[in-house]
Amino acid sequence: MNPEMLAKETVNAAYRLYHDIGPGLLESVYEAVLADMLMQRGFSVECQVPVPMVIGNRVFDVAFRADLVVEKRLLIELKSIDILLPVHGKQTLTYLRLMRFRLGLLINFGAPTFRDCVRRIVLNHRDTAGSDLRIHDD
């Protein structure tokens, strides 16, 4: 399945999760439940995936940890905070670059409405008319 379809399925699951338990719980709760929901839909999901980084000739195997990776193609970064800051989008974009992924979702379960929860982050963004998700951060 392509990353766009994975993103659509993930947003649908996140919507259901937000609707069922609401905003404001710990990020770890949303991570565990969203991962389980996606696995129940038949997707492979990895949690707390180490993201290596190379600086000069040094390799740092666990420089960062990505919250969720779906089907080894889609990065999902989760937050449970009142307001997303620009740094959260930049962090997700950096993870995409380091992991060589094209698409990621930044989902904030602390937002007051689901409409404010999801940001679509695209590495080297090009307008893709076929995408059902229109939120992006460049």
N, C-alpha and C positions, 0 to 999 in steps of 0.2 A: 504494500500500500504506500502511496506517495505521501510525503510530509504534509501536504495540504489536507488530504483526507484524514490523516492522523490528527491534525490540529482540529479539524471539525469535530471528530469523535471526542477528542479531549475536552473541547469547549462544551459539548453537550453533557458530558459526564460532570464537568465542573459546575455547570448550571444546576444539574440535579443535586449535587452535593451542597451547593450554596442554598438552594431552595429547601432542602431537607433539614440541614442543621444550622444554617444561618452564619452570619459573619462573627469574627472576633475570637475564635478559639485559637489554640496554639498552632503554629505552622506544622508541627510534627503530626498533629491529628489529621489535618487536611492532606498531608503527604501520604500517610498510611492509607487513608480511606480512598483517595483518588487513585493511588496505585492499585489498590484492590479492585476498584470499579473498572479500571482499564483492563486488568487481568481477567476479570469476569467477562469482558467483551472479547476476549481472545487475543489480546495484545501482550507481547513481552515487554515488561517494565522493569527497569533497574532503578534502585533508589540510592541516593548519596554516591553517585558515580565520581570516582577520582578524575580530575581534569589536570593532566600534566602540562608543564610549561617549560620552554627552553629559553634560557637567557644566555647569550654567548655560547660557550661550549658546555654549559651546565644544564642538566635536566633535573627538574623538580617534579617527581612523580605525582605528588599529591599537593599541588599548589592550591587547588580549589576543589570543591565538591558540588556537582550539579545535583539538584534535588531529584529530578526524575528524567529518565531517558526512555522514550517509547520506541520500540522496534529499531533501536540503534540509529534513528533518523530524526527524532524530534526531541528537542530540549524543552523541559518545563521547569521554570523557576517559580517557586511559591513564596508568597509573603502573607503575613497576617498583621498588617499595620494600618493606621488611619489613612495615611497619604503616601502614595508612591513618590519618590524623588527621582530626578534625572539620573542619579547614580545607579539606581536599580536597573534601568534600561541599558545603561552603559555596561554594567556588570554582565547582564544577559548577553549583550552583543559580544563582549570579550570571550565569554564561554563558547559562543557559537564559533568565533574565529579560532580559538584554541582547539576545539573539537572538530573543526572543519565541517560543521553542520550549516545548512542554509536557513533553517527556520526554527524559531523558538517561541514559546509562550511565556509571558510574565503574568502570573495570576495572583492577584491580591485579594485574599478572602476577608480582609479587614475593611474593604470598601463598603459604603452604605447601600449600594445597589449593585446587582450583578453587571449592569451595563458598565460600571466603573471598574470592574474586576480584571478584565482581560486586555492585555496588550500583546499584539502580534509583533515580534521582532524578527527582522529579515536581514541577513548578512548580504552585503552588496545588493541592496534592494533595486529591483526593476519592477515597473508596474506590471502586474499579472492580472489581466482581466478575468481569468478563470477562478480567482480566489473568492471564496464565500466570506472570508474574514477580511475586514477592511481596516483594522486597527494596526498601525505599525509605528515603529520608532526607528529613525535612521541615525 
